[in-house]
Amino acid sequence: MAALIFSGLARIGTRRRELNAEIHDFRRAVLDLSPDLVFCAPPKFELE
């Protein structure tokens, strides 16, 4: 049972790394197309 869980977690970890690499490649391609485009987080709205 533990081996099954471990192999599932390993597979998830591998897939996450693949997705991160794809996202990184996509961002790099977009930045190459438009160097002045900056990726930033949406502004935070604070309630007073």
N, C-alpha and C positions, 0 to 999 in steps of 0.2 A: 504493500500500500504506500509506504513512504517513497519507494522508488518511482511509483506512478506519479505521485504529487511532485517529486523533485524534477522528473522529466518534463512535466507540464510547465513548471515554473521556468525551467531552462529554455523551453520553447518560447514562452512569453518574453523572456529576457532577450532572446535572439531576435525575435520579431520587433521588439521595441527598438533595438539598436539599428535594425534595417530601416525602420520608419524614420528614426532620427537622422540617419544618413540621407534618406530621400528628401526629407524636409530641408536639411542643410544644403543639399545640391540644388533644390528648387530656389531657395533664398539666394544662393550664389548666382544662379542663372538670372534671376530677376534683377539683382544688383548689377550684374554685368550689362544688362539691357539699359538700366537707368541708374547710373551711379549716384545721382542726387536724391534718390528715393531712400528714406531712412525708415527702418522698422522700429516702431516704438509701441509701448503699451498704451491702451486707451487712457485718457486722463481720468483721475479719480475725482469723484464728486463727494465732497464732505458736507454732511449736514451740520448745521450749527444749532 
